[in-house]
Every structure is written in C-alpha cells, then in structure tokens.
Amino acid sequence: MNQASTNHSSFAPGLLPWQSYGLAFVVGVFGIRFPVPALVGLFVLWLADRTLRGPDCRLPLLVFICCAAFGCGYGFQRTPELPSAIPDWMEARTPVEVRGVVDGVEPRFGDRLRLTLRDAVCLIDGGEEALPGKVALSLRHPDYRPVPGQSVETFLRVVPVRGFGNPGLWDYGWYWQRQGVFWRAWPAGRGALKALKWGDPPENFLRSVKRGLRARVARLVPDTQGGAMVLALTTGDKSRLDAATMEATQSAGLAHTLALSGLHVGFVAALGLALAWLAGRTYPPLLLIVPRPKLAVILAAPLVLTYAWLGQPSASLVRATVMFGFWGFLLLQGRGRVLMDGLFFALLAIVFASPMSLFDLSLQMSVTAVAGIGLMLPHFRSLFSPGGSWFRRLFARAAGVLAVSLCANIALMPLVSWYFGSLSPNILLNLVWLPVLGMAVMPLGLLGMGLASFGWAEPLAGLCLGMAAWATDGLLALLDWTAGSGLTPVYAVLRPLWPEMFGCAVLLAATAAVLRSPRRVPMPLAGLGLALLVAPHLWVMGADSRDAVRLSMLDVGLGQSLVVSLPGGRRWLVDGGGGSSHFDLGEAVVAPSLTHGRPPRINGVFMTHPDVDHSHGLPFVLDRLDVGPFYTNSMLPRGATGERLRTVLARQHREPVGLHAGDVVRLDGRTVLEVLHPARDFATGRANERSLVLRLVRDDVSLALLPGDVEGRGIDALLSGGADMRARVLVLPHHGSRSSFSPEFYAGVSPEVVLCSDGYLNRYGFPDADVVDAVGVPVWSTAIHGRVDVEWDGSGTRSIRTHYP
C-alpha cells in the first residue's frame, strides 16, 4: 500500500454499526450526570443514524436504547459514592494529625505540588479514624518531592470536596469525586510545611530512574521560562512555569501545547516517521520488507511508550497513548479508516475501563478534535497539492498544518465556548509554534533527556536542552510581541446552553454529509440542528422579557459577587469575588455565570470596596466583557489585583466613578440603586468601613440592602445619620462576621430574608452564630445552598431558588 492510498483510507465517510452502538453506550454513561441532555443526545444519535444510512441499513431503535441503558447502569455502578456523614471534628474546623500514603504526585505551575493520599488515617483524641476515599493535599513551595508509595504524616486542615454551586458551571466537586478523592487538605499553621514527616521512598528501580532523569533535566535546563517549558514538555513537570507564561499561552489559544496530551504523542510519533524515512533513504530495500507506514509505527512505539512513562504519567497522556496504540495496530494490519476506527476503539476502551474519564475535559477535547479532523480535513486537503516546486511543497505543508488546526478548532468551538466562555482566533500562530515544538523543541529536549542518563554525556545533554530552551524562549518572545501588538485578541462569547451544543454538532455532521454527497441533503438532520440552535435563544428572550427583578448571589466561596437582573436583559454586577495568583474567580465563576446563555455584556459594575475577596475577579470581567460604567467607593485595590485592575482601566481609557451617600444610580426607568454610605466627610482609611452600602429600589419599594463589608464604624454612621435602611432582603455585611454584628442595624433593615456569601466550612467560621441568631429571619448561605436567586415578579411577590436543596 503506498502513502497516498494509506492517507486516503485514513478518513471515514460514515459510522459503522458498532460505532453507532458504541456512541449510544457513551451517551448512557453521560446520562448518570445529565439525564435530560443524554435522552436528547440519544434521540439525536438515532435520528442522525437513520437519516444518513440507506433504508436497508438502518439500525433498530431498541438496540440504541439497550446500549444506552447498559452504559447508564455501568456508569452508575462505577461511580464513587461520597461518604454520607462528615466527622464532627471536621465540621468544627479542627486541624488534625493525618497519616497516609502518597498515591499520586502532580507538579503545578508556580512551584506548587498537588498530592493525592490513600489509606488516610486521622488521629483524634488518642484514637484513629480512617477516611474513606482519597485526600488531595496542596503544597506551596515544597522543599521535598515525594514519590507514590511513600508515607507521610503531618497536621492538616481537612474538608470535604465541594465545588462552587452555580448552575451551568464547571463542577469542581464532581471533578474530585470521579477520581475517588473525597477530601481536600492544606497544611495547618505557618510551620506545617516543614513539619511534614516523610517515610522512606519505596524501592522501585524504574521509578528511581525516572526520578533521576527528571532531576538531571531540571539541573541542566536554563533557568528561564523557555527552560521551564522544556522541563514541562519532556517530564510533565510544570512547577517552574509562572502564572504570566500560563496566562500568555492561554490567551493566545496555545495552552494545549503545555498539557501533555495527544499533540505531544503525535510529535513523538512523528520522530518514528522521521526515523522510518531515514532508514528508507539509508537502506531502500528495507521498505520492500516493511512498508514505510508500518516501519514508522514499529519505530515510534517504543518512543511513545517511553514518553508516556516519563510524563508523570498524566491521564491525558495515557489516553493519547492508547489512541496511538489502536491507530498503530490498525496500520500494522493494513486496515483502512485508521483515524476514525482507531478513535472509536480507543474511546470505547477508555470509557469501559474508566467510565468517569468521559467527564474529563482533556478526553472530550481530544476526541472532538480528532473527529473534527477526520470529518473535515479531506475537504480542506483537496484545496492544495503537495507536488511541484519547492515553494509549492512548502506552501502545501504550511497549509496542511493550518488546515489541521482549523478543523480541530472548528470542531472544538462549542466545547471551548462552554468551558471557557472565550475564543482565541489566533490560528496563524500555530504555523510557527507547532512546527518549532514538533521539529526542534521536542526532538532536542528528548535527546537531551536521553543523553542526561549518561554521566559522560551531560555536556552534550546540556547543549541539547539549552538549544531547546533557546527555541522556546524565542517562541515566548514572539508571543509577547504579538500580544503587545494586539495581534492575539481573545473574545468573550456567549456560553451555549446544552441544546445549542447538540445543534452545532448536528449541523457540522449534516454539513460533512452534504460535502461528501452534495445531491443528498439530510433535511431532517439539518432542521433538528437549526431548531436546537434557535430554541434556547427564544427561551432566554422570553425569560428576559418578564416583568421581574432578580438578585443573584453567586457562590464564589469566601468572597462576594451579586448580580441584579432587570427586564429586557439588563444586568448589573456588584463585586467580582476573590482568588489568588493562580486562581481567578472572575474567570472561573463570575464571567461564566454572566455569559451562560447570554451575550458577554453587562450594563455596569459596582465595586463596594477594594478587598481582594470582592475585587480580584473584576479585572477579568472588565477586560473580557462589554461593560458599562464602573462605580467604586473611590478606592482601588493594592498589590497584584490593583495592578491588574489599573492596567485594564488604562487600556480601556476608563475612569472609575466614585459614589457617596446621597447618590442614586438609575438602572432602568423604574429601578435605582441608592447609595447610603459612605458620606463624603466620613473619615477612615479602612476599606471595609468605607464599603458602599447600596439599596435596591423598584417603584419606590425597597427590595434589598447590599452593604459590602461595612463594619462597626460604618454601621454606626448609618444609624446615626438616620438613613432609611428598610429592605425586604438583607445581604449580611462582611459575610456574617462578628465585626459587623449590630442588632440595631438588623432592626433598622427589618428584612424578611437574609443572604450570606461564605465558603463551605471556611476557616473564620462565618457566619457567626450570634449574627444568625440576632437577625431573627431565615438565612440563605452560599456555603449551604450554593447560588441563591431571589426574584420579585411584577406584583411584588418574592420567590427564592437555590442551587442545592
């Protein structure tokens, strides 16, 4: 079989019956978390199969249903169950001594380490209490790196895994649960990191070799971000990468190049193809015995297996290796349809071995990207020919790289939009970035790592690793230049609702079918896809046209972010949640909540005060979304958050609007936010005391009081000033802290309902028990209920909806 015929047969015109049934099984597994979308997906799959197959080849609906039911039952049987009860000492937030065994080690960017512990035992009052499941332990700037199988003992603060309870967002709790991790832990106290007691590393020759190789590479690579990238690409160790590098690559749509996955396995497999070409040039008769495609598989297999072993191994890398294994097996058998058949074999094997991996973003993106390439690339490849002059050949190769990237990006668009709420249309960077990584950085890095295993070859190893780092530093410099020139824009987009994602997939499949057979247009399929795309927008438009006002308290943990929604789709944000140098709640929760099913646009933003737990998420929101005026208490944050915010404001030529008591901000013709505090002459430098205290009023009816983190002096000023604070809903000031405790204040507001934004089992014990008792009305807390929505209809009737019961 020659190269041309092999390539042509690598793409499938349609699905075989076993593949359709396999997809029904996958849909069934998906149904353990999302039953309604799964039912719709099963119907879409059956209709697509019925539409695209001939009358004599259609598959029975009953078999689809049976395959889906089997997948659902199998998925439920393999789902880890969370413990039903939480220990009393954990609810009391008491740090305990924990003993366990390291099960996994994951280096994270910013010199962080994430460990998973198994067989964890807590020492309580002289006794022992075993924790079911695993424990995820996060360490910052560790001075020692353990290995799996090593015991550990230290004092930890342990809490159950729990996500941010907001509908339509990434579920962090489920992310941990599906891995069998039921608890999260952090070292308790300032000296806890040094107090970690490690047992002796287990005797394991292969693990010692891998650990030694990683240490040698870490010692030999230059201390630059390019060197950090080489270390990450060769060993999977991202600990030397800083937040700026991660943000730059993510903004440019290149973050996938740092996550060891199918792309990197492809680079390594390409080395096997290069070796096969070199062997054929050196000894042509060899190709008569073993054709070049099969020789490439034989030579690439040990390289891929070694690379997968060295790269931690991460789950995505293992799955990519499995896919390569199936593709290689089919090529060795001389089979056609290699790409799609291998993809389906690998997907079913992975999901059957580990059903929970179906919910892993990396697997979803890998499968979607490969399927998009398989369906669309043949049509792009017909537009250019690799023959002719050297210029035409060079153009054809560049166009091929661009076409592969374009096909993958088109297929991934719904997933990327849903998970990240943004699109980075910087495909042209792949023309430079991917060839340099695949043809220079990866070969030099892997060669350097191999040479580093021999003491006498360390100088040569250092040279190879240094050259790889030099190339990656050049890529990063190019990235900085393009970003500084505005050539790598990132656009916030509407995050699609799940019917829209199905609709997009159906329309892509229908388009592929039309391109394959222009005379046969699958009208039922195209009509269904169009309906799935349009119906959610009609539903949102209907919901936004209702005469209702809604106050939404997002679950941002120990921080605060509120959304005021008015008829006509008008929305106003009050505070943006918190975060840290490596986690931004504006990016993870606030912006995704605002763009879920709605355009990335809000009418204005209020920052009650500059404390990080209220302001850290705002730079991202102001930068990515179309935002109206930005109101503050005339103070801006300090530190890294303040620097980010000032940078965004300067780039947009935006001036914050300072508010004081007596100001009124009109939200629409019937609704205003009244500013009750601080007065212009209120003298204090404490940000909490100067928090904006806002009252939401519609048609002269006071609906809610939003007091930020105002404390004792600010509350006294409100009481002494005689301001009318009455409101039907009160958001507890300062998350229910005792520093804001004031029965007189609660009586002055006289609320019917109280809301409180807190982290689950937060270390401060918010809300304070005395505060809860003093308000005298029901308290709805994000720590218990997740996101809380309070809505008033046109007649003023109030309803409350929560994410958790």
N, C-alpha and C positions, 0 to 999 in steps of 0.2 A: 504494500500500500504506500503510495507516495504521499508527500507532505500535503499537497493540495487536497487530495481526497480525504486525508485524515482531518484536516481543518474543516472541510465542508461537512463531514459527518459528525462533527463535534456539537452541532446545534440541532435541536429537536424541533420539528414542525408542530408537535402536539403532545398530549399526555397519553401514555399507555394506561390501560385499565388499572393495573396495580398501583400506578402513581395517583390516579384519582381516588382510589380507595385509601391509599396512604394519606392523602390530604384530608380525607374525612376523619381518619383516626387522629390526625394532628388537631383538627378543629374540635374534636371531642375533648382532647386534653386541655385545649384552650378554654373550654366551657366550664372547667372547675372554678375559674375565677370570674369569667364573663359569660354567663349562660345565655343572655339575650343576644349579644353580638355573635355568639357561637351558633345559635339557631339560625340567625340571618345568614351567617357565613356558610352554613351547610346548605341552605336553600340556594344561595348564590353559586356555590360549587356545583350543585346538581343541575341548575339551570344552564350554567356555562358548559358543563359536560354534555348536556342534552342538545344545546344549540350548536356546538362546534363539531359534534360527531354526526356521522351519517345515520339515517333512520335504522339501518341494520346493525349498528354498532353501539347503540345507546345502552347505558348501564342502568340496572334496576334501582329505583329509589330505595327499596328496602335494604339493599346491601349497603348503600351510603349510610342509612340510619343505623344499621348494626355496627358498622365500623366506627361511627362517631360515638355510639353508646359504649362500645368497648374502650375507646380512647378515654372517655369521661370516667368510666369506672376504674380504669387502670391508673389514671391520673390521681383520682381521689385516694386510691389505695397506697400510692407512693408519696402523698403529701405529708410532710412532717406536721405533727399536731403540737400547738403551743401548750404549755402547762396551764391547767385551769386555775391555779391559785398562785399568788405572789407571796413569798415569805414576809412575815411581819417586819423583820429587821430591814428588809429592802424597802418596804413602804415607809419605814421610819428614816430612810436615807442614811443608814449606819454603815460606814466603811467596815469591811471585814477582811480577815486574812484568807486568801484563796490559794489553793494548791491545784495545779493542773498539769497537763501535758500539751506541749505545742503540737498542733495539728497542721497548721499552715502558716507561712510567713510571706507577707506581701509588702515589699518596699514601695512607699508612696512618695510623690514629689514633695519637695520642701523638707527633706530629711525626716520623714515620718515612717513609722513602721506599723503595720496592722497585723496582729497575730490572731489566730483562732485557736482556742484551747478546748481540749476534750477532757473528759473524766474530771471535771472541776469539782472540788470539794471545798466548802466554806466552813471555817472553824468558828462556831458560835457558842459562847458561854461554856467553853471546855468540851463541847460536843462537835460532831461533824454533820454537815448537811450537804448531800450531793445535789448538784444542779443538773437537771435533765438537759440534753442537747449540748450545744457548744457555746462558748463565750468569745465574743470579739473584743480584743484588747487593743486600744490605740496608744501608741507611744510617740512622743515628740523628741527628736534629737537623741536617740538612744546611743549609748556608748558601747553596746554589745548587741550582736545579731545572732539570735539562737537558730537552731535547726529543728525541723519536725522530729518529734520523738523525745525532745529534751524537756525535762520537768522544770517547773517554775513555781515560786512561792513569793507572795507579796501582799500588801494591803491594797485593796481595790474598792472603788465605789461601783456597785453593780446595779443595773436597772434592766427591766425587760426591754426587748426590742420593740420599737414603736416608731411609726412614721409620722409625717405631717398629715393630719387628717383633713385633706381637701379633695373634693370630688374632681375627677378628671386629671389628677396629677400622678406623677411617679410615686409609687408606694414603697417607701424605704423599709417599712416593717415587713412587707411581703418579700422584699429583696433578701432580707436576712433569714426570714423563716424558711424559704425554699432551699436554703443552704444548710438547714439544720441548726442555725445559730439563733438561740432564744434569748440571749443576754448580751448586753454591751457593758464594758467596764473601762475605767480610767484609773491610773494611779492616784491614791488618796494622799494629799499633802505634798508640800514642796520637795521633801527629800525622798518621796516614794520611789522615784525612778532609780535612784542609787541604791535603794533598799531591795531591789529585785534580787532574788536568790535563784540562780540557775543551777540545775543539775548537770551532770556530765553529759556531753553530747554522745548519742548512741553510736556504736561502731558501725559504720557503713562506708565501704570503700568508694562506691560511685558518688555518694553524697559528698564525701571528703574531696574527691576530685573536682566536682562541680563547684564546691565552696572555694577551693584553692584557685580555680580558674577565674572565678568572679573577683577574688581578692587581687590577683595579678593584673587583670584588666583594669580594675579600679585604680591600681597603683600606677599603671603605665599610661592611661589616657590623660591628656592635658586637663588642667583644672579650668575648663571653660564650659559654657553651655553646649558647645559642639561636642566636647568630650563627654558631657553628661548624656547627650543624645546617643553617642556611640555605645556607652555603657548600657543604656536602656535598650537599644536595638539588638545588642549581642547577648545580654544576660537577663533582660527583663527588669533590671534594677533602675527604677525611676527616681531614687531618693535624691540624686544630685540635681535634678531638674528643678528650677524655681518657678514660682507662680507666673512670672512675666512670660517665660517661654511657653508654658502651657496655655496661657491666655492668648498669646500671639498665634500659635498654631491652631487653636480652636477657632479664633476669629477668622482665620484665613481658610477654614474648612480643611485643615490638614492634621487635625488631632488624631485621625485614624492611623496616621503614619507612626505614631508613638505607642500605639496599643498593639502589642504583638498579636497578630491575627493572620487571616488568610493572605493578606497583602505580603507579609514578610515571608510566609511559607512559599508564596509564589516567587519572591526574589530568590530564595534558596533553591527552589526547584529550577529556576532559570539557570543557576550555576550548573546543574546537571545537564541542561540542554547545551550550555556552552562547552562543557566537557565532552559531550557527545559529538558536537561539531568539530572540536579539536581532534578527537580520536579519529573521526572520519577523514579529516584532512591529513592526519599523520599516517593512517593505515586504511585506505579506502576499502580494501576487501572486507574489513570488519562489518561494513554496512550491508554486505551481501548475506552475512550470517545473522546479524541483528539489525533490523531497520532502525534508523535514527530515532523515531519517537520512542520505541521500546528501549533503546540504549539510554536515552535521556531519563526514562523512568528508573531504570536499573541504577544509573549513576546518581540520580537525585535522591533515591530512597534513603540511603544511609545519612546523607546530609540533612534531609528533612527531619529524620528521627533524632539525630544528634541535636539539631537546633531546638526541636520541641522539648527535649530533655533539659537543655541548658536554660531555656526561657522560663524558669520557675518550677513547673510549667503552669502557665495560666490556662483557665478553662477554654478561652477563645483559641489559644494556640493548639490545645489538644483537639478541639473540634475541627480546626483548619487542617490539622494533620490527618484526621480521619477522612475528611473530604478528599485530600490529596491521595490517600491510600486507595479509595474507591475509584477515583479517576485513573490512577496508575494501573490498578488491576484490570479495568476495562480496556485500557490501551494495550496492555500485555496480551489480552485475549483477542485483540483485533476487532473490538466492538465499535460500532458507530454510536452516535448520540451520546458521546462520552460526557459532555458537560452536564446535560440535564439528567441523564440516568445516574451519573455519579453523584450529583447533588441530591437526588431523591433517595438513593441508597444511604448516603451519609446522614441525611436529615432523619430518616426513619430509624436508623441505628442509634443515633444520638438521643432522639426523643424516647425510644424504647428503653435504652439504658438509663436515661436520666430525664424523666418527663418534665421536671421542674426547669430544665435548661431551656425549654421552649419560651419561657418568660424572660430569658436573658437578652438584653439589648444587643449584645455582640452577635449572638446566633441569629436573631431576627434580621439584623442589618447584613450579615454575611450571606444568608440565604436569599434575601431580597435583591442584593446587589448582583449576585451570580445569576439569579433568574432573569433579572433585567438585561444583563449582558447576553445571556443565551437567547432571549427573545428578540432583542433589538439590534445587536451587533451585526448579524448577517446583512441587514438592510443598509447599515452605515458602510460596511466594508465594500459594498458594490459601488460606492461613490468614488473610490480611488483604487489605483492599481500599483502594485509594488515594482513593476517592471520599468524598463527604460534607463535613462541616465542616472548618475549618482544623485543628482538633485531630486529627481522623481522618487527614487528609492528612499532618500532621507525624508522627503515630504510625506511619503506613504507611511513610514514608521511613526513620524510625529502625529500624523492624522490618526493612525491606529491607536496610539496612546490616548489621544484626546477623545476618540470615539468610545473607547472602553470606559474612560472616566465619565463621559457624558451619559452613556447608557446606565451606568451604575447610579449616577446622581439623579437621573430622571426616575428610576425605579425607587430610589430611597427618599424621594421628596416627601411623600406623605408621612413616613416614619420620622424623618428628621424634623418636619414641621410639628408633629405631635410631641415628640420628646423634648425638643429644644426651643420651639417657637421662633426659630430664625432660619434664614437661608443665607449661605455664603456662595454667591455665584462666581467663585474665583477659580474656575476650572483650568484656565490657561496656566496657572502656577504649576499644575501637575506636569506640564510639558518640561519643566526644569526640575521640579522637586523629585518626582518619581524616577526619572532616568538616573539622576545623580545618586539617589538612595540605592536603586537596584544595581547600577553598573559600577559604582565606586565605593560608597559608604559600606554597604553590606558585605561585598567581597573583601574589602580591605579590613573591615572590622572582624569578620570571621577568620580570615587568615591570621590577623594579629592575635586573636584569642587562641587559635591553634598553636601558633609559634610560642605563645607565652607559657605553654605547658612544658617547654624545654628550657632549662636554665640557660644553656649556651646560646639560645636564640632570642633572648629577651631584648637585646638591642634592635634586632630586626622586627620583633613584635612591636616594640615601642614606635618604630618608624611607621609601620603599617597603621597602627592605631592613631598615631599623630596625623598621618595623611587623611584618614577617615574623619578625624575631628576637624581638621582644617577645612575639609569639604563641607561638613555640616555647619561649621561656623560661617562659611560663605553663604550657605542656604539661609541661615538665620539673619545674616546681614541683608541679604536680598529681601527677606520677609519684612525686616524693619523698614527698609527703604520703600517698599511698596505700600506698607501700612502708613508711613509718614506722608506719602504722596497721595493718599486717598484712593489707592488702586485696589484695595482689598475690602470693599464695603461689606457690611453684614446688615441684613434687613430683617427686622422683626416681622413676623407674618401671623396670620390667624392660625391658631392651633385647631386642626379639624376635629370635629366630632366623629365618633366611630363610624356612622353610616357614610360619611364623606370619604373615609379611608377605603372602605369597601368599594364605593363608587369609583374612586380613582383607579383602584386595581382592576375593576371590571372594564373600565374604558380602555386601560392600557392593553388588557388581553384582547378586547374587541379590535383595537387598532392593529395589534400584531396579526390578528386573524385576517383583517382586510388587506394588510400589506402582503400577506402570504397568498391570499386568494382574492384579488380585487373584485371579482364578479359575484362573490358571495358575502354579503354584508349581514352580520349577525344582529338583526334589528332588535329582537327581544333582549339580548345582552346589552346592547348599546342603550336601549331605553331604560333598562334597570339601572345601569351605571349613572345615567343622567339624573334619574329620579333620586338615587341615593345621594348625589351631589347637591341637588337643589332643595330637597325636603328639609334638611337641618336648618338651612338659612331661612326658610319660610317659618319654621318653628321659632327660631330666635327672634325674627322680626315680630311675630305675634306676641311673644313674651315681653319684648321691649316696648310694645305699644300699649300695654296695660297701664291703667291709672293706678300705679303703686309706687311706693318708696321702699327701698330695701337697704338696710345696714348690714354689711357682711364683715364679720370678724374672722380674718384668715387665721389658720393655725400655722404660726411661724415659730413655735416653741416659746422660749423665754424672750419675748420681744413683742412688738405690736404692729399690726397693719390692718387698717379698716378701709372698706370700700363703700361709698354711698352711691347707690344706683337710682336713677330717676327715669320717668317715662321718656321714650324717644331714644333710649340707649345712652343717655348721658351718665357718665361715671366720674367720680372724684375719689382720689386716693388720699388717705390720711395716714402717714408714716409708711415705712417700707421694710420693717423687720430688721433683723441683725445679721450676724455672720462673722467670718474671720478672714484671715489672709488666704485661706484655701477653700472657703465655702461662702457663697453669697446667696442669702435668702431672696434677694431681689431677682436673681437669675433662676433659682431653684423653685420658688413658690409664688412670689408676688406677680412677676411678669407672666408666667404660665397661667396663673389664675385669671388674670385680666384678658388674656388672648385666647382663652378656651372657648372656641365657637364664635368669637367676636374679633373685630379688627383691632390691631395694635394701636389703639387710640384712646386717650382719656382726656377729660376736659380740664383737669387741673390737679395739682398735688399740694398737700399741706404737710409740712414737717413740724410737728408740735414742739420739738426741741432736738438738739444735736446728739444726744446719747446714741451710742453705736447700735443698741438693740432696737432703735426706732429709725435710724438713718442709714445704716450700712447698705441696705438694699436699694436705696433711692438713686445712686449714680447709674446703676444698670438700667433702671426704669426710665430715667430721664434721657439716657443715651440712646436706648433702643426704640422706645415707643414715641408716638406722636403725642406730645404733652402740652397742655395749655399753661396757664400761669403757675408759678412755683412760689408758694407762700411759706413764710417761716416766722419764728419769734424774734427775728433779727439776729440770730446766732447761727453759725455754721460749725460743722464738726471739726475736730482737730485730728491729727495723725493721718494714717493712711486713708481712712474714709473721707476726711476733709480734703485731702489732696486729690483723690479721685473725683469728688464732687466739684471742686473748683475747676479741675481740668475740663469736665463735661460742660459746666456753665460757661467757661471761657470759649470753648469751641463752638458753642451754640449762640454766643453773644446774648446770653440770658442773664437777667438781673433778678435776684430773689426779691419778693415783695414782703417787707416786714409788716406784721399785723400787731395791733394793740387793742386793749379793751375799748369797746365802743364801735369798732369797725364791723362792717357787715359785708359778707361776700355772697352775692346772689348766684345761686346755682341754676335756677331757671325762673320762669315767671312767677312761680308760687312757692319756691323753696329757697331758704337762705341759711347760711352758717353765721351765727352771731359770735363775735369774739368777746368773751367775758374777762379774759386775763391773758397777759399781764398789762397793767396800766403803764402809760408812758413813764410815769415817775416811780415805778416800782424798782427799788434799788437792791439788787443782789447779783452776784456773779455766778450763782449756781444754776446750771441749766435746767435741772428738774423744777426748781421753784419758778422759773420763767416759762414753763411749758404753756403753750397755747391751750386755753380752755374754750372749746367750741360747743355751741348749742345748735342742733339741727332743728329748724322750724319750718313747717309747711302749713300754709293757710292760717298763720297765727297760732298753730298748735305745736307745742314743744314736744318733739319726738325723742331726742336723745341728747345726752351730755357726754362730750368726749374730752376728758381732762388731761390727756397725756400722762406725764409722771409727776404732776404737781404734788408737792408735799406740804408740810406744816405751815410755813410762812405764806406760801401762795394760797393755801386754803383759808388761812386767817384773813388774808387780804380780800378774798372773795366774800367771806362772811361779813367783814366789817364794812365793805363797800356797798352792801345791800343789793347786790346783783340778783336778778331773778334767775335762779338756777333750776327751777322746776322742769322735770323731763320725765317722760314715761319709761325711758331706758337709760341706765347709767352704766358707762364703762368704768370699772374700778380704776382709780388713779394708781399709778405705779404698780400695776399687776396685783393689787391687793396687799401691798407691803404695809407693815405696821407703821412705817414712817409717814404714811398718808392716812392713818386712822383718825377719823373725826365723826363721831355720831351726829354732831350738829350739821356737818356737811351733808351726810346721808339724809337727815331730816329735811334739810333745805331743798334737796333734789326731789325727795319723795317719789322714788321710782317704783314702777310696777315690776320691773325685771332688771337684773344686774348681769353684765357681761364681764368676763375676765380673761385676759390673754396670758397664758402661762405655759411653760414647758412641763411635760409629764415628769412627775417626781423630781422637780427642779431642786437644786441644792439649797435654795433660800427658803424653801417651804412655803412659797406663795401659792394661793392666797392665804394670809394669816387667818387662823381660826377665829380670833376675836373680830376681825373685819367681817368675815362671813356671818357671824352671829349678829353683829351690830346693824348690818344693812336691813335685816328682817324680811327679805323677799328672796325668791329663788335666784341662785347664782348659776349662770351657764358659763362653764370654763372650757377653753380650747384644750386644756390638759385632759379633760374627761370626754368632752363631746366633739372634739375636732372643730372644724369650721362651724360657726354659728351664724345663721341668717335670720334677722328679724325684719318682717315685712308688714307694712301698713297699706291696705287697699284704699280705694277712693273714699270709702265710708269711714275710714279710720280704724277698721278692725285689724288687730295685731295677730300675726302668726309667727311661730318660731320653727325653724327647721335646722337640724344638726346633722353632721356627717356620721357620727356614731350615735347609736340609740341612747 
